[in-house]
């Protein structure tokens, strides 16, 4: 486990330096694209030859969405930073899963506890995805969201009948989240 933690630490440092380099490249490329730097120098020629083709996919998406091509370097930086954060989160998630599997195999009754924690964790994730999907206006029939309704509706429907109406705000997921924590604690 210590080896994996060291690996995650190295990945985190590498992603930081990659982000820093991409930030500098984005700044210089933005200066070249907005003509704040002499466009006929060796640096702008280098960027037009080698860097701009790498940013072409992001620039194409930006232009199709109605944006300016000069914002492509900054969106590239956003993609690198968000991708790095997602990678670190996935590595930490995998580390937590490995620790839970280790606990399940080494502790008597640990497999039962881990199974219960994973089940309730799945319900919590489904609740969060369901609530966030309503904020961004995704259809409940979307193939990406439908599973959350299948997992949570049996629990939320009775809560909606019990809770008083609060206008357009549905507080049943909040109560469901709290009840899941209480039920999980009672089981464990």
Backbone bond lengths (Angstrom), bond angles and torsions (degrees), N, CA, C in turn:
res aa  C-N    CA-C-N  psi(-1)  N-CA   C-N-CA  omega(-1)  CA-C   N-CA-C  phi
1 X - - - 1.444 - - 1.532 111.55 -
2 X 1.325 116.28 -34.54 1.466 119.53 179.02 1.523 110.74 -65.09
3 X 1.321 116.32 -34.81 1.457 120.94 178.51 1.527 110.60 -64.18
4 X 1.327 116.43 -42.14 1.463 120.56 178.94 1.525 110.63 -66.28
5 X 1.335 117.15 -40.56 1.468 120.64 178.62 1.531 109.98 -62.95
6 X 1.331 117.37 -39.07 1.469 120.36 177.34 1.531 110.15 -66.28
7 X 1.335 116.52 -39.39 1.461 120.74 177.50 1.522 111.10 -60.39
8 X 1.340 116.98 -45.75 1.463 121.24 179.40 1.528 110.13 -62.76
9 X 1.326 116.51 -37.97 1.466 120.30 177.95 1.528 110.69 -63.52
10 X 1.321 117.64 -43.12 1.472 120.78 178.12 1.525 111.34 -65.59
11 X 1.325 116.60 -40.55 1.469 120.00 178.17 1.524 109.69 -62.73
12 X 1.315 116.87 -41.83 1.461 121.30 179.08 1.531 111.14 -61.12
13 X 1.321 116.66 -44.45 1.474 120.44 178.27 1.526 110.73 -65.37
14 X 1.319 116.58 -42.15 1.465 119.94 179.92 1.522 110.69 -63.21
15 X 1.331 116.88 -41.88 1.461 120.05 178.89 1.524 111.56 -66.03
16 X 1.324 117.49 -34.72 1.457 120.06 176.19 1.528 110.46 -61.66
17 X 1.330 116.22 -47.60 1.465 119.18 -178.60 1.522 111.33 -68.89
18 X 1.316 117.96 -36.13 1.468 120.65 175.42 1.527 109.51 -62.34
19 X 1.329 116.69 -43.23 1.454 120.62 177.50 1.520 112.08 -61.91
20 X 1.329 117.20 -40.40 1.460 120.79 178.89 1.524 110.84 -64.64
21 X 1.327 117.18 -43.18 1.467 120.80 179.00 1.525 110.57 -65.02
22 X 1.327 116.70 -43.15 1.467 120.11 179.06 1.530 110.07 -64.81
23 X 1.330 118.26 -34.67 1.469 120.89 177.34 1.526 110.82 -63.63
24 X 1.324 117.19 -42.48 1.468 120.52 178.32 1.525 110.11 -66.38
25 X 1.344 116.12 -43.51 1.467 119.77 178.48 1.526 110.21 -62.98
26 X 1.333 117.45 -40.54 1.468 120.40 179.30 1.520 110.87 -64.13
27 X 1.323 116.87 -40.03 1.462 120.11 178.91 1.519 111.21 -63.78
28 X 1.328 116.91 -48.20 1.464 120.08 -179.12 1.525 110.28 -65.26
29 X 1.323 117.26 -42.74 1.466 119.52 179.96 1.528 110.92 -64.54
30 X 1.321 117.62 -38.77 1.464 120.78 176.72 1.530 110.18 -63.44
31 X 1.345 116.97 -41.36 1.467 120.09 177.36 1.527 111.22 -61.97
32 X 1.325 116.81 -38.63 1.470 120.86 178.66 1.526 109.83 -69.14
33 X 1.324 117.91 -45.72 1.466 121.52 -176.90 1.530 112.42 -65.50
34 X 1.318 117.05 -33.68 1.464 120.36 -178.82 1.527 111.72 -92.54
35 X 1.325 117.55 8.36 1.470 124.46 176.17 1.526 112.96 60.90
36 X 1.309 116.48 32.33 1.457 120.43 174.95 1.525 110.76 -85.46
37 X 1.330 115.11 -10.84 1.463 123.11 175.45 1.521 106.83 -119.26
38 X 1.319 117.02 146.51 1.456 120.99 178.99 1.529 109.49 -53.75
39 X 1.334 118.93 118.08 1.465 121.29 -174.61 1.527 114.47 -71.42
40 X 1.338 118.03 -6.12 1.465 119.91 -177.01 1.516 112.98 -105.94
41 X 1.326 117.91 5.80 1.460 120.85 178.98 1.512 111.70 -78.66
42 X 1.324 116.33 174.88 1.476 120.00 -178.92 1.536 112.81 -69.81
43 X 1.329 117.40 -33.73 1.469 119.41 -179.68 1.522 110.76 -67.17
44 X 1.349 119.31 -49.58 1.476 118.01 177.30 1.527 113.39 -60.76
45 X 1.326 117.21 -36.58 1.469 119.15 177.90 1.527 110.87 -64.68
46 X 1.337 116.32 -40.31 1.461 120.52 177.53 1.529 110.23 -61.41
47 X 1.326 116.46 -44.88 1.467 120.18 -178.75 1.518 111.39 -67.04
48 X 1.322 118.02 -40.63 1.467 119.00 178.52 1.521 111.20 -66.68
49 X 1.327 117.32 -31.54 1.457 120.86 -177.77 1.530 112.40 -80.80
50 X 1.338 117.83 -43.33 1.461 120.36 -170.09 1.534 115.08 -110.33
51 X 1.312 118.19 -33.75 1.466 120.34 -174.82 1.528 111.58 -89.85
52 X 1.325 117.22 -44.71 1.464 119.93 -177.70 1.532 113.53 -58.00
53 X 1.337 120.16 -39.13 1.478 117.92 176.43 1.534 113.25 -62.62
54 X 1.339 117.54 -29.56 1.456 119.98 177.71 1.533 111.82 -71.22
55 X 1.336 115.84 -29.54 1.465 120.73 -179.52 1.524 112.71 -90.93
56 X 1.318 117.44 -1.75 1.459 121.45 -176.12 1.531 113.45 -56.80
57 X 1.357 120.10 -43.51 1.481 118.29 179.54 1.531 112.89 -61.20
58 X 1.318 116.82 -41.11 1.468 119.72 179.50 1.523 110.02 -69.80
59 X 1.330 116.85 -40.53 1.464 120.66 178.87 1.531 110.58 -61.64
60 X 1.326 117.36 -39.58 1.459 121.03 179.28 1.529 110.69 -62.57
61 X 1.321 117.01 -43.65 1.469 120.29 178.66 1.526 111.38 -64.30
62 X 1.323 116.40 -38.87 1.466 120.37 -179.59 1.525 110.29 -65.18
63 X 1.325 116.71 -45.52 1.461 120.59 -179.19 1.526 110.59 -65.31
64 X 1.335 117.92 -40.20 1.472 120.39 177.81 1.522 112.00 -63.16
65 X 1.346 116.12 -30.36 1.464 120.10 179.45 1.527 111.76 -85.04
66 X 1.336 117.50 -0.04 1.455 120.62 177.31 1.516 114.15 96.01
67 X 1.335 117.73 9.75 1.461 121.00 -179.27 1.515 112.66 -89.40
68 X 1.311 114.51 177.78 1.458 121.41 179.28 1.531 110.45 -91.65
69 X 1.336 117.95 139.81 1.469 120.33 177.88 1.525 112.94 -61.27
70 X 1.339 116.66 -24.84 1.465 119.11 -178.35 1.526 112.32 -70.30
71 X 1.326 118.52 -12.81 1.462 120.41 178.35 1.535 112.30 -89.22
72 X 1.321 117.86 -1.24 1.468 121.54 -179.16 1.528 112.80 -58.33
73 X 1.342 120.42 -40.54 1.471 118.23 179.10 1.527 112.99 -61.38
74 X 1.325 116.74 -39.27 1.464 119.00 -178.38 1.518 111.00 -71.06
75 X 1.338 117.42 -37.23 1.454 119.31 176.48 1.527 111.39 -68.49
76 X 1.323 116.67 -31.57 1.460 119.93 174.61 1.521 109.95 -63.08
77 X 1.326 116.23 -42.33 1.463 120.34 177.20 1.530 110.63 -62.16
78 X 1.320 117.01 -41.72 1.473 120.43 178.24 1.528 110.27 -61.38
79 X 1.330 117.10 -43.63 1.467 120.71 179.61 1.529 110.68 -61.83
80 X 1.334 117.39 -42.14 1.464 120.91 -179.68 1.531 110.67 -66.15
81 X 1.330 117.17 -44.33 1.470 120.19 -178.51 1.532 110.92 -66.65
82 X 1.321 117.27 -47.50 1.471 119.91 -179.96 1.526 110.46 -64.71
83 X 1.326 117.13 -40.96 1.465 120.04 176.90 1.519 111.75 -61.44
84 X 1.329 117.29 -40.15 1.462 121.10 177.26 1.518 111.91 -64.55
85 X 1.333 116.64 -42.24 1.462 119.86 178.31 1.524 111.29 -64.09
86 X 1.326 116.30 -39.60 1.467 119.72 178.32 1.527 110.26 -65.54
87 X 1.333 117.01 -41.75 1.466 120.55 179.30 1.526 110.90 -62.36
88 X 1.327 117.55 -44.35 1.466 120.64 178.82 1.520 110.44 -63.61
89 X 1.327 116.89 -41.58 1.469 120.11 178.66 1.523 111.24 -62.45
90 X 1.326 116.91 -42.37 1.468 119.87 178.60 1.528 111.76 -65.05
91 X 1.332 117.01 -38.99 1.463 119.81 177.98 1.522 111.26 -65.96
92 X 1.331 117.35 -40.16 1.459 119.98 177.53 1.524 111.07 -68.40
93 X 1.330 117.04 -36.67 1.462 120.90 175.79 1.532 110.26 -61.65
94 X 1.333 116.48 -44.54 1.465 120.25 179.16 1.528 110.68 -63.14
95 X 1.333 116.84 -37.88 1.461 120.78 177.62 1.529 110.57 -63.32
96 X 1.323 116.62 -44.18 1.461 120.15 177.43 1.525 112.06 -62.50
97 X 1.320 116.26 -39.78 1.465 119.92 178.52 1.530 110.69 -64.59
98 X 1.341 116.65 -40.68 1.467 119.46 178.34 1.521 110.83 -63.55
99 X 1.332 117.20 -39.17 1.456 119.85 177.95 1.519 111.38 -65.47
100 X 1.318 117.09 -39.18 1.460 120.02 179.30 1.525 111.47 -67.79
101 X 1.325 117.26 -39.51 1.471 120.01 177.43 1.522 109.44 -65.36
102 X 1.321 117.22 -39.94 1.469 120.70 177.46 1.532 110.27 -62.20
103 X 1.325 116.34 -43.32 1.467 120.88 177.62 1.528 110.33 -62.04
104 X 1.329 116.66 -41.21 1.468 120.85 -178.42 1.515 111.34 -64.92
105 X 1.312 117.71 -33.95 1.464 120.03 -177.42 1.522 112.96 -85.58
106 X 1.327 117.59 -24.39 1.468 119.96 -175.58 1.520 113.95 -97.30
107 X 1.322 117.94 -20.17 1.459 121.45 -174.23 1.525 110.04 -107.29
108 X 1.338 117.06 134.86 1.469 117.65 174.69 1.536 110.09 -65.87
109 X 1.302 116.51 130.44 1.455 121.34 -176.73 1.520 113.00 77.58
110 X 1.311 116.94 3.17 1.466 121.12 -178.42 1.511 112.74 -68.24
111 X 1.333 116.32 -34.30 1.466 119.49 -179.95 1.528 110.18 -63.65
112 X 1.330 116.55 -39.91 1.462 120.73 178.38 1.524 110.32 -63.21
113 X 1.333 117.08 -45.85 1.468 121.54 -178.96 1.529 110.60 -62.85
114 X 1.319 116.89 -43.37 1.470 120.25 -179.53 1.522 110.36 -66.11
115 X 1.310 117.88 -40.73 1.465 121.10 178.10 1.528 111.16 -61.63
116 X 1.318 117.22 -42.33 1.464 120.87 178.21 1.531 109.93 -65.23
117 X 1.334 117.39 -44.15 1.471 120.30 -179.98 1.527 111.22 -62.92
118 X 1.331 117.40 -40.69 1.467 120.36 179.24 1.523 111.04 -66.39
119 X 1.323 116.94 -39.87 1.464 120.42 -179.85 1.525 110.73 -63.11
120 X 1.320 116.72 -48.25 1.451 119.52 179.55 1.530 111.46 -69.34
121 X 1.319 117.46 -32.19 1.469 120.47 174.98 1.518 111.56 -63.24
122 X 1.334 116.45 -39.48 1.458 120.44 177.06 1.529 110.83 -63.41
123 X 1.336 116.98 -41.75 1.473 120.06 177.06 1.533 110.94 -62.03
124 X 1.329 116.70 -41.71 1.472 119.52 179.38 1.525 111.31 -64.05
125 X 1.322 116.62 -43.29 1.472 120.04 178.54 1.524 109.74 -61.78
126 X 1.322 117.36 -42.11 1.466 120.86 179.28 1.524 110.60 -62.10
127 X 1.326 117.55 -40.85 1.468 120.44 177.56 1.526 111.37 -63.03
128 X 1.320 116.62 -44.83 1.465 120.58 -178.92 1.522 110.86 -64.24
129 X 1.327 116.54 -46.07 1.470 119.96 179.62 1.529 110.08 -62.59
130 X 1.320 116.18 -40.25 1.470 119.60 179.99 1.523 111.19 -63.29
131 X 1.320 117.86 -45.67 1.466 121.09 -179.37 1.528 110.66 -65.22
132 X 1.322 117.42 -46.28 1.470 120.23 -179.21 1.525 110.56 -64.37
133 X 1.335 117.44 -36.05 1.465 119.64 179.52 1.524 111.44 -64.98
134 X 1.334 117.63 -31.79 1.464 118.93 176.82 1.524 111.00 -72.06
135 X 1.324 117.44 -30.23 1.466 120.73 178.13 1.518 111.73 -66.80
136 X 1.342 116.74 -37.79 1.465 120.11 -177.77 1.524 112.05 -92.99
137 X 1.317 117.30 1.51 1.460 121.07 173.64 1.515 115.30 78.93
138 X 1.319 117.84 28.26 1.465 119.44 177.55 1.522 109.94 -79.48
139 X 1.295 115.33 146.72 1.460 121.19 -179.45 1.530 110.26 -71.16
140 X 1.324 117.99 138.71 1.469 119.73 176.38 1.529 111.95 -67.55
141 X 1.329 117.35 -13.05 1.459 120.95 179.75 1.532 112.81 -94.57
142 X 1.336 116.15 1.24 1.458 120.95 176.93 1.526 109.44 -63.44
143 X 1.318 117.07 143.98 1.463 119.35 -178.43 1.527 111.89 -65.61
144 X 1.329 117.70 -19.05 1.460 121.66 179.54 1.526 111.96 -84.94
145 X 1.322 117.67 -19.82 1.461 122.31 -174.10 1.525 112.53 -112.89
146 X 1.303 118.09 -24.49 1.463 122.47 -174.34 1.532 112.56 -53.31
147 X 1.326 117.32 -38.32 1.459 120.76 -178.41 1.523 112.08 -61.87
148 X 1.338 117.22 -32.12 1.465 119.25 -179.82 1.520 110.65 -68.26
149 X 1.320 117.08 -37.84 1.461 120.41 178.16 1.524 110.19 -68.37
150 X 1.321 117.12 -38.30 1.470 119.82 178.36 1.522 111.71 -63.55
151 X 1.338 116.42 -37.59 1.461 120.08 -178.33 1.524 113.92 -78.96
152 X 1.317 118.01 -27.73 1.464 119.30 -169.87 1.520 115.28 -112.51
153 X 1.305 119.00 -20.20 1.469 120.12 -173.17 1.524 112.20 -62.66
154 X 1.325 118.07 -36.45 1.463 121.05 179.42 1.524 111.52 -61.10
155 X 1.331 117.08 -26.48 1.460 122.20 -178.43 1.528 111.60 -93.01
156 X 1.333 116.56 -34.10 1.464 120.55 -176.07 1.531 113.05 -80.90
157 X 1.322 117.52 -33.65 1.474 120.62 -175.68 1.531 112.59 -58.88
158 X 1.343 120.03 -48.10 1.472 118.97 177.36 1.541 112.53 -64.20
159 X 1.340 116.71 -32.48 1.463 119.09 179.26 1.530 111.28 -66.98
160 X 1.312 117.26 -35.58 1.467 120.58 178.91 1.532 111.28 -64.91
161 X 1.332 117.26 -32.08 1.465 120.62 178.36 1.532 111.50 -73.78
162 X 1.325 116.81 -29.09 1.460 121.67 -178.63 1.530 111.25 -81.09
163 X 1.337 116.21 -43.42 1.469 120.63 -175.91 1.525 111.48 -73.76
164 X 1.335 116.63 144.77 1.467 118.54 175.07 1.531 110.34 -73.02
165 X 1.318 116.87 152.64 1.471 121.41 179.55 1.526 109.34 -68.12
166 X 1.328 116.04 135.52 1.460 121.58 179.40 1.521 110.01 -120.86
167 X 1.303 116.81 43.30 1.457 120.59 -178.78 1.513 110.41 73.92
168 X 1.324 117.00 -137.89 1.462 119.67 -177.67 1.530 113.67 -79.99
169 X 1.324 117.13 -2.43 1.466 120.35 -176.79 1.520 109.82 -92.97
170 X 1.333 115.41 127.29 1.459 121.73 177.58 1.527 107.84 -101.81
171 X 1.325 117.02 109.13 1.465 120.79 -178.37 1.528 112.18 -93.72
172 X 1.319 117.25 1.86 1.462 119.31 -178.72 1.539 112.73 -61.80
173 X 1.355 121.05 -34.81 1.463 117.93 176.81 1.532 113.14 -64.94
174 X 1.334 116.84 -31.79 1.465 119.56 178.69 1.532 109.41 -67.03
175 X 1.331 115.52 -47.31 1.459 119.37 178.01 1.525 110.87 -63.30
176 X 1.331 116.90 -39.58 1.466 120.72 178.81 1.524 110.40 -62.33
177 X 1.322 117.32 -40.72 1.460 121.75 179.55 1.527 109.86 -61.75
178 X 1.338 116.62 -44.69 1.466 120.48 178.86 1.533 111.49 -66.39
179 X 1.323 116.73 -42.67 1.469 120.26 178.93 1.537 111.72 -63.93
180 X 1.317 116.69 -38.29 1.476 118.69 177.54 1.528 110.78 -60.75
181 X 1.335 116.21 -39.74 1.464 119.43 177.50 1.527 112.26 -63.91
182 X 1.334 116.35 -41.66 1.472 120.10 178.43 1.525 111.79 -66.40
183 X 1.320 116.40 -43.08 1.473 120.05 -179.69 1.520 110.28 -65.57
184 X 1.335 116.28 -41.52 1.475 119.24 178.59 1.530 110.55 -62.63
185 X 1.321 116.75 -42.96 1.476 119.98 178.55 1.526 110.88 -62.70
186 X 1.324 116.78 -40.18 1.455 119.94 179.88 1.532 111.81 -65.55
187 X 1.323 116.19 -38.90 1.467 120.09 -179.85 1.530 110.80 -69.18
188 X 1.336 115.52 -41.79 1.463 118.86 -177.79 1.512 111.10 -79.34
